[in-house]
Amino acid sequence: MLPRIAILLLVFAAACSDDPDANGADAGPNNAGPNDANHSEPDANHSDPDADHPAPDADHPDPDADHPDPDANSPADCTPHPWPQADFFAAPDGATDAAGTADEPLALAILLSPQGPAGPGDRVELLEGTYTGRFTANVSGTSDQPIVFAARPGTVILDSHAESSGDTGLFIEGAHLEFHDLIITNSHPSRFSAVSGVTIHGEEVRLINSVIHDTAQGVSFWTPAIDSELYGNIIYNNGYMGDTRGHGHAVYTQNRHGTKRLARNILFFGYGFGFHAYTEGGYIEGFDFEENLWFRTGASRPDSTTVGTSDGLLVGGLQPVDRARLLRNYSWAPTPDARSTRIGWGGDVMNEHITMIDNYLVGHFSAQGHWAGAEIHGNDFYSTYVGILPADWPDNAYHEALPDYLHVVVHKNHHDPTRAELYIYNWDDLPEVAIDGASLLPEGATYTVHSVFDLFGDPVASGTYEGGDLTIPMGTVDPPQPKGDPGNIGAHDDPGATFGAFVVRADCSLLP
């Protein structure tokens, strides 16, 4: 393990153009940063961040101290997990003056408003259906009693295709809120008419286990959203094609105070980047990227190639990066030189500190700019790489070819005990892969396994687990094409049997 580098200059060679427009890192329409007219920068209201948000200590403590790993074991028995009881109910046809019960549900807009009945500690269940409109959540909970808005998985769609004001489907302005298991999209047949999926400004907001697709930009996660979190979301096919390049990213984010946590999200396809932590005049300080997966971001463009046009993760811009941690993340690419991961942007920027530990990265890796300190160890690079010298960072594995062994990753969901995410790197292209079922399911559990390419359609596997191995068919689901641009996802973007990402659901808890 390498010691933390104490204020010495690490020069990462500039590997590509410093012009963000060359690769889609813009702040143009639907990608606007928090400095635009609609989303003003609130830093004047946070003059002393350290009083409430002390910086991490110099040793960078283990981030899992507050997030214990549930993946090590499965329960011996199938214990039913009850659905939490709701305090209020919303429905697509809910009334503004209803009682808020399951039989007399309220309109969602009322429950998102301070004028509605929901308050700290309440849970609002969104009943099944399509909620058409553009919604603003400006009600607030408290730090120890957030207000939770939740749906049963796969049942609720927020569709921003409507004659409504606003440039986003769900604008979260209130603080101490949670949103679980929503499908956020835009059904307009023209991508140019779509608006962003979710914009987050509120402090201590969590967007959890939701699906965002076919919007102008998946999540706009701006500086005011102090200590907020994206967890377990599946984000794909967002953005649109401009005259010369793609616009719109899966997640566009900036930060100054506190730490944003982005954990166990799955990002693929789209017209811009995946994670896009970039700024020209703002801040890129305080990010934990943990156990995410990205692959083939930018592939929704009609001119996409095997090498690709966008990175799955960019942390860098024209201002310094600091307090950024990449921990146990994963990527897939069809070749080692296909674009995947980039830290820093531009050769002249003096960045501060970055941590990269135990990442499994397939595809091109690039490091740019000057760095005052870094901690980089335990990583597997199946990559061509620029700006990092293996001799300087020997406690990593560097490979210039793709692997030739099976690699299986299981993540049990912290926020939904009945759900797990499964990544299978099947480098031998086997038609099906047998995994240790006992590490995932208790005996007697009724389960389904869905490809992330078809989350709510037919499962690739299902049944009642009776012990032994669990067999997962590989490459049996076609990739989802971007709405309005059928055929843009080509054969070089489809992992086929080589790689698959899946969501496993059971009728009982998967946690030990």
C-alpha positions in Angstrom: 0.0 0.0 0.0 1.4 3.3 -1.0 1.5 6.1 1.6 -0.4 9.2 1.0 1.8 11.6 -1.0 2.6 14.7 1.0 2.4 17.9 -1.1 4.6 17.0 -4.0 4.1 17.7 -7.6 2.8 14.9 -9.7 2.7 15.8 -13.4 0.2 13.8 -15.4 0.8 14.4 -19.1 -1.9 16.1 -21.1 -3.3 13.4 -23.3 -5.9 15.2 -25.4 -7.3 18.5 -26.3 -8.1 20.9 -23.5 -11.2 22.1 -25.4 -14.2 20.6 -23.6 -16.3 21.2 -26.6 -14.3 18.6 -28.5 -15.8 15.8 -26.4 -19.1 17.1 -25.3 -18.2 18.6 -21.9 -20.3 21.7 -22.5 -22.7 23.8 -20.4 -25.0 24.4 -23.3 -28.8 23.8 -23.6 -30.0 21.3 -21.1 -26.5 20.8 -19.8 -26.3 24.2 -18.1 -24.3 24.4 -14.9 -25.5 26.0 -11.7 -24.2 29.4 -12.9 -26.9 29.8 -15.5 -30.0 32.0 -15.0 -32.3 29.2 -13.8 -29.9 27.6 -11.4 -27.9 30.4 -9.7 -24.8 29.4 -7.6 -25.7 29.7 -3.9 -22.1 29.7 -2.5 -22.7 33.2 -1.1 -25.0 31.5 1.4 -22.3 29.0 2.5 -19.4 31.2 3.5 -18.1 28.9 6.2 -18.6 25.3 5.0 -16.1 23.9 7.5 -18.3 24.9 10.5 -20.9 22.3 9.5 -19.0 20.2 7.0 -15.5 19.5 8.3 -13.0 18.2 5.7 -11.9 14.5 5.8 -8.9 13.9 7.9 -5.5 13.5 6.3 -5.6 9.7 6.4 -8.8 9.4 4.3 -10.7 7.0 6.6 -12.6 4.0 5.2 -15.8 5.2 3.6 -17.6 2.0 4.5 -17.5 2.9 8.2 -21.0 4.3 7.8 -21.9 1.9 5.0 -21.3 -1.7 6.1 -20.9 -4.2 3.3 -23.9 -6.5 3.2 -22.4 -8.7 0.4 -20.3 -11.1 2.4 -23.0 -13.5 3.4 -26.6 -14.4 2.7 -29.3 -15.3 5.3 -29.8 -19.0 5.9 -33.6 -18.7 5.7 -36.0 -16.8 3.4 -37.3 -14.1 5.7 -40.2 -12.1 4.1 -39.5 -8.4 3.9 -42.6 -6.3 4.5 -43.3 -3.3 2.4 -43.0 -0.2 4.6 -46.3 1.4 5.7 -47.0 4.8 4.0 -48.4 7.9 5.7 -49.8 9.4 2.5 -50.6 8.2 -1.0 -50.3 9.9 -4.4 -51.8 8.8 -7.7 -51.7 10.1 -11.3 -55.3 11.1 -11.0 -55.0 12.2 -7.3 -57.0 15.2 -6.2 -55.7 18.4 -4.7 -58.1 18.2 -1.8 -58.2 14.4 -1.1 -57.5 12.8 2.2 -54.2 11.3 1.0 -55.2 7.7 1.8 -54.8 4.7 -0.6 -58.6 5.1 -1.5 -58.4 8.9 -1.7 -54.9 9.7 -3.0 -53.6 13.2 -3.4 -52.0 14.8 -6.4 -48.2 14.3 -6.4 -47.6 18.1 -6.8 -49.4 18.8 -3.5 -47.4 16.2 -1.6 -44.1 17.7 -3.0 -45.2 21.2 -1.8 -44.8 22.8 1.6 -48.5 23.4 1.4 -49.2 19.7 1.5 -49.6 17.5 4.5 -46.2 15.6 4.3 -43.7 16.5 7.0 -40.5 15.2 8.6 -40.4 11.5 9.0 -43.4 10.8 6.7 -43.4 8.3 3.9 -45.3 9.0 0.7 -46.2 6.0 -1.6 -46.7 6.8 -5.3 -49.4 4.4 -6.5 -49.0 2.7 -9.9 -49.3 4.7 -13.1 -47.8 7.4 -15.3 -47.5 10.9 -13.7 -47.3 13.3 -16.6 -45.8 16.7 -16.0 -42.8 18.5 -14.6 -42.6 18.4 -10.8 -40.8 20.5 -8.2 -40.1 19.2 -4.7 -39.7 22.1 -2.4 -41.0 20.5 0.8 -38.3 19.6 3.3 -37.7 17.0 6.0 -35.0 17.2 8.7 -31.6 15.6 8.8 -32.7 12.8 11.2 -36.3 12.6 9.7 -36.2 12.9 5.9 -39.4 12.7 3.9 -39.5 9.6 1.7 -41.2 9.4 -1.7 -41.3 5.8 -2.9 -42.9 3.5 -5.4 -43.0 -0.2 -5.8 -40.3 -1.2 -8.3 -41.3 -0.9 -12.0 -44.8 0.6 -11.3 -44.4 4.4 -11.4 -43.3 6.6 -14.4 -42.6 10.3 -14.2 -43.1 11.5 -17.8 -41.9 15.0 -18.5 -43.6 15.1 -21.9 -46.2 17.8 -21.1 -47.0 21.4 -21.7 -45.5 22.4 -18.5 -43.0 25.0 -17.3 -39.5 24.1 -16.2 -36.5 22.5 -17.8 -36.4 19.3 -15.8 -38.8 16.4 -15.1 -38.1 16.4 -11.3 -36.5 19.5 -9.7 -35.6 18.7 -6.1 -35.2 22.0 -4.3 -36.1 21.0 -0.8 -33.7 19.4 1.7 -33.6 16.1 3.5 -35.7 14.2 0.9 -35.5 10.6 -0.5 -36.9 9.3 -3.8 -37.0 5.6 -4.4 -37.7 3.4 -7.3 -39.0 5.9 -9.9 -38.8 5.6 -13.6 -38.0 9.0 -15.0 -38.3 9.6 -18.8 -39.7 11.7 -21.6 -42.0 10.0 -24.1 -41.9 12.7 -26.8 -40.8 11.1 -30.1 -38.3 13.9 -30.8 -35.3 13.9 -28.5 -34.9 17.7 -29.1 -38.1 18.2 -27.2 -37.0 16.4 -24.1 -35.9 18.1 -20.8 -33.5 16.9 -18.2 -34.6 14.0 -16.0 -33.7 15.1 -12.4 -32.1 18.3 -11.1 -30.9 18.3 -7.5 -30.3 21.4 -5.5 -31.4 20.4 -2.0 -29.0 19.4 0.8 -29.0 15.8 2.0 -31.1 14.5 -0.8 -31.0 10.9 -1.9 -32.1 9.5 -5.3 -32.2 5.7 -4.9 -32.8 2.7 -7.1 -34.4 4.7 -9.8 -34.2 4.4 -13.6 -33.6 7.5 -15.8 -33.6 7.1 -19.5 -34.3 9.1 -22.7 -34.1 12.6 -21.2 -32.0 15.5 -22.3 -29.6 14.9 -19.3 -30.1 12.1 -16.7 -29.2 13.8 -13.4 -28.0 17.4 -12.9 -26.3 17.2 -9.5 -25.3 20.7 -8.7 -23.2 22.4 -6.0 -26.1 23.4 -3.7 -26.8 19.7 -3.1 -24.5 19.4 -0.2 -23.9 15.9 1.2 -26.4 14.4 -1.2 -26.4 11.0 -2.8 -27.1 9.0 -5.9 -27.4 5.3 -5.1 -28.4 2.2 -7.1 -29.7 4.2 -10.1 -29.7 2.8 -13.7 -29.1 5.6 -16.2 -29.0 5.1 -20.0 -29.7 6.6 -23.4 -29.9 10.2 -22.2 -28.9 13.3 -24.2 -29.3 14.2 -27.9 -27.2 14.8 -31.0 -26.2 18.3 -32.0 -24.8 19.5 -35.3 -21.4 18.1 -34.6 -21.4 16.2 -31.3 -23.5 14.7 -28.5 -25.0 16.8 -25.7 -26.2 15.7 -22.3 -24.6 13.3 -19.8 -25.8 10.6 -17.5 -24.7 12.6 -14.5 -23.4 16.1 -14.7 -22.1 17.2 -11.3 -20.2 19.9 -9.4 -19.5 20.3 -5.7 -17.7 22.6 -3.2 -18.8 21.9 0.4 -19.4 18.5 2.0 -19.2 15.3 0.0 -21.4 14.0 -2.7 -21.8 10.2 -2.7 -22.4 8.4 -6.0 -22.6 4.7 -5.3 -23.6 1.5 -7.1 -25.1 3.3 -10.1 -25.1 1.7 -13.5 -24.5 4.0 -16.5 -24.5 3.0 -20.1 -25.1 4.4 -23.6 -26.2 8.0 -24.0 -24.9 10.9 -26.1 -22.4 12.5 -23.8 -20.3 11.3 -20.9 -21.3 9.0 -18.0 -20.2 10.6 -14.8 -19.2 14.2 -15.8 -17.7 16.0 -12.8 -16.5 19.0 -14.7 -16.5 22.8 -14.4 -14.9 25.8 -16.0 -15.6 28.4 -13.3 -17.1 26.4 -10.4 -15.8 23.6 -8.1 -14.9 19.9 -8.3 -14.3 19.2 -4.6 -15.7 16.4 -2.5 -16.8 13.3 -4.4 -17.0 9.6 -3.4 -17.5 7.4 -6.4 -18.1 3.9 -5.0 -18.8 0.6 -6.7 -20.4 2.1 -9.8 -20.4 0.5 -13.2 -20.1 2.3 -16.5 -19.8 1.0 -20.1 -20.2 2.3 -23.6 -21.3 5.8 -22.6 -21.7 8.0 -25.7 -22.8 5.0 -27.8 -26.2 6.4 -28.5 -24.6 8.8 -31.0 -25.0 7.8 -34.7 -21.2 8.3 -35.2 -20.1 6.2 -32.3 -17.1 3.9 -32.9 -15.4 1.1 -31.0 -13.0 3.5 -29.4 -15.9 5.8 -28.5 -16.4 9.5 -28.1 -17.0 9.9 -24.4 -15.6 8.7 -21.1 -17.7 6.7 -18.6 -16.2 8.8 -15.8 -14.5 12.2 -16.0 -13.3 14.0 -12.8 -11.6 17.1 -14.0 -12.1 20.6 -15.5 -10.5 24.0 -15.7 -10.6 24.3 -11.9 -8.7 22.1 -9.4 -10.0 18.7 -8.4 -9.8 17.9 -4.6 -11.2 15.3 -2.2 -12.2 13.0 -5.0 -12.2 9.2 -4.3 -12.8 6.4 -6.7 -13.4 3.2 -4.7 -14.1 -0.3 -6.1 -15.7 0.9 -9.3 -16.1 -1.2 -12.5 -16.1 -0.6 -16.2 -16.4 -2.6 -19.4 -15.2 -1.9 -22.9 -14.8 -4.0 -26.0 -11.1 -3.2 -26.3 -8.4 -1.8 -24.0 -8.2 1.4 -26.0 -11.9 2.2 -25.9 -12.6 5.4 -23.9 -13.5 4.7 -20.3 -12.0 6.7 -17.4 -10.3 10.1 -17.1 -9.0 12.0 -14.1 -8.0 15.7 -14.7 -8.6 17.8 -17.7 -6.0 20.1 -19.3 -2.3 20.0 -18.7 -2.0 23.3 -16.8 -4.5 22.8 -14.0 -3.0 22.4 -10.5 -5.2 19.7 -8.9 -5.1 18.8 -5.2 -5.8 15.2 -4.1 -7.4 12.1 -5.6 -7.7 8.6 -4.3 -8.2 5.5 -6.4 -8.4 2.1 -4.6 -9.5 -1.4 -5.8 -11.1 -0.3 -9.1 -11.5 -2.8 -11.9 -11.2 -0.7 -15.1 -11.5 -2.0 -18.6 -10.9 0.5 -21.3 -8.6 3.5 -21.8 -7.4 5.4 -18.8 -6.1 8.9 -19.0 -4.7 11.2 -16.3 -4.0 14.9 -17.0 -2.8 18.0 -15.2 -0.6 18.5 -12.1 -1.5 16.9 -8.8 -0.4 17.8 -5.3 -1.1 14.4 -4.0 -2.7 11.0 -4.8 -3.3 7.6 -3.3 -3.5 4.9 -6.1 -3.3 1.2 -5.3 -5.1 -2.1 -5.6 -6.5 -1.2 -9.1 -6.7 -3.6 -12.1 -6.2 -1.7 -15.3 -7.1 -3.6 -18.5 -6.2 -0.5 -20.5 -4.1 1.5 -22.7 -3.1 4.4 -20.5 -1.7 7.9 -20.7 -0.3 10.1 -17.9 0.3 7.4 -15.3 3.6 5.5 -15.1 3.4 2.0 -13.6 6.9 2.4 -12.0 5.5 5.4 -10.0 2.4 3.4 -8.9 3.6 -0.2 -8.6 0.8 -1.4 -6.3 -1.6 -1.9 -9.2 -2.0 -4.5 -11.9 -1.5 -3.2 -15.5 -2.6 -5.2 -18.4 -2.5 -4.2 -22.1 -4.9 -7.0 -23.1 -8.4 -8.0 -22.0 -8.7 -10.6 -19.3 -9.3 -14.3 -20.0 -11.0 -15.4 -16.8 -14.5 -15.2 -15.3 -15.1 -12.4 -12.9 -18.4 -12.1 -11.0 -19.4 -9.2 -8.8 -22.4 -9.3 -6.4 -23.7 -6.1 -4.7 -26.6 -6.5 -2.2 -28.6 -3.3 -2.0 -28.4 -1.2 1.1 -31.7 0.4 0.6 -33.8 -2.5 -0.7 -33.0 -5.8 1.1 -34.8 -7.8 -1.6 -32.5 -6.6 -4.4 -29.0 -7.2 -5.6 -26.9 -6.1 -8.6 -24.9 -8.7 -10.5 -22.0 -8.0 -12.9 -20.6 -10.9 -14.9 -17.4 -10.5 -17.0 -17.6 -13.6 -19.1 -14.4 -13.3 -21.1 -14.7 -16.8 -22.6 -18.1 -15.9 -24.1 -19.8 -18.9 -22.5 -23.5 -19.0 -23.4 -24.4 -19.3 -19.7 -22.5 -18.8 -16.5 -23.0 -20.7 -13.2 -22.5 -18.6 -10.1 -22.5 -19.5 -6.4 -26.2 -19.1 -5.6 -25.7 -19.4 -1.9 -23.7 -16.2 -1.9 -26.7 -14.4 -3.3 -30.0 -16.1 -2.3 -31.3 -17.9 0.8 -32.9 -21.3 0.1 -36.6 -21.1 -0.6 -36.4 -17.6 -2.1 -38.5 -16.9 -5.2 -36.4 -14.8 -7.5 -36.1 -13.1 -10.8 -33.0 -12.0 -12.7 -33.4 -9.2 -15.2 -30.8 -7.7 -17.6 -30.3 -4.0 -17.2 -31.2 -3.9 -20.9 -34.8 -4.9 -20.0 -35.5 -4.3 -16.4 -39.2 -4.9 -16.3 -39.7 -7.3 -19.1 -39.2 -11.0 -19.2 -36.4 -12.2 -16.8 -33.4 -14.1 -18.1 -33.8 -16.4 -15.1 -36.4 -17.1 -12.4 -37.6 -19.7 -10.0 -37.3 -20.8 -6.4 -33.7 -21.2 -5.2 -33.1 -24.7 -3.8 -29.4 -24.5 -3.2 -26.3 -25.0 -5.4 -25.3 -22.9 -8.4 -27.5 -20.3 -10.1 -27.3 -20.4 -13.9 -27.4 -17.0 -15.8 -27.9 -17.0 -19.6 -25.5 -14.5 -21.2 -26.2 -12.2 -24.2 -29.9 -13.1 -24.6 -31.3 -9.5 -24.4 -30.9 -6.9 -27.1 -29.6 -3.5 -26.0 -32.3 -0.7 -25.7 -32.1 1.7 -28.6 -32.5 5.5 -27.9 -36.0 6.7 -28.4 -36.2 8.5 -31.8 -32.9 7.1 -33.0 -33.4 3.4 -33.5 -30.3 1.5 -34.7 -27.8 3.9 -33.1 -26.6 1.2 -30.7 -24.4 -0.9 -32.9 -22.8 -4.4 -32.7 -19.6 -2.9 -31.2 -21.7 -1.4 -28.4 -23.4 -4.6 -27.4 -21.4 -6.8 -25.0 -23.3 -9.9 -26.1 -22.2 -12.9 -24.0 -18.9 -11.3 -22.9 -20.4 -9.1 -20.3 -23.7 -8.6 -18.5 -25.2 -6.5 -15.8 -28.3 -7.8 -14.0 -30.8 -6.9 -11.2 -31.8 -9.8 -9.0 -35.0 -9.5 -7.0 -36.4 -11.9 -4.4 -39.5 -12.2 -2.2 -37.4 -12.2 0.9 -34.4 -10.4 2.4 -31.0 -11.1 0.8 -29.1 -9.5 3.7 -27.5 -11.6 6.4 
